[in-house]
Amino acid sequence: MAKAQTFGDKSKKVKDTTLNVKVIKGYRSEKGTIKFVTRFVRVNDVSQVDKIDISK
């Protein structure tokens, strides 16, 4: 007997309007070297990327 619903049908039900953005922030350590912090952040619009504030 065939399935009534395929995997493709299940994935179309959930629509998420947010975007996942990888934010990389560079900072100087106490020794003077440059270190980076990376985070994945969800935003509603691409214009909000400039307003993201991540701290170490």
C-alpha positions in Angstrom: 0.0 0.0 0.0 1.4 3.4 -0.9 2.0 6.2 1.5 -0.6 9.0 1.5 2.1 11.7 2.3 5.7 12.0 1.1 8.6 13.6 2.9 8.4 16.5 0.5 4.9 17.2 1.5 5.8 17.2 5.1 8.6 19.7 4.7 6.4 22.2 2.8 4.0 22.6 5.7 6.4 24.6 7.9 7.3 28.0 6.5 9.8 30.0 8.4 10.4 33.6 7.3 13.5 34.1 9.5 17.0 33.9 8.1 20.0 32.2 9.7 23.1 34.4 9.5 26.6 33.6 10.6 28.1 36.6 12.4 31.9 36.8 12.9 33.3 39.4 15.3 37.0 40.1 15.7 38.6 41.5 18.8 42.0 42.0 20.3 43.0 39.7 23.2 45.1 40.9 26.2 48.2 39.7 24.4 47.5 41.8 21.4 46.5 38.9 19.0 43.3 39.0 17.1 40.6 36.4 18.0 37.3 35.7 16.5 33.8 34.9 17.9 31.3 33.2 15.5 27.6 32.9 16.2 24.6 31.8 14.2 21.8 34.3 14.7 18.3 34.3 13.4 17.0 37.6 11.9 13.7 38.5 10.3 15.2 40.8 7.6 18.6 41.2 6.0 18.7 44.9 7.0 18.9 43.8 10.6 22.3 42.3 10.1 24.1 45.6 10.9 22.3 45.9 14.2 23.4 42.5 15.6 25.5 42.8 18.7 27.4 39.7 19.9 29.9 39.7 22.7 32.6 37.4 23.6 
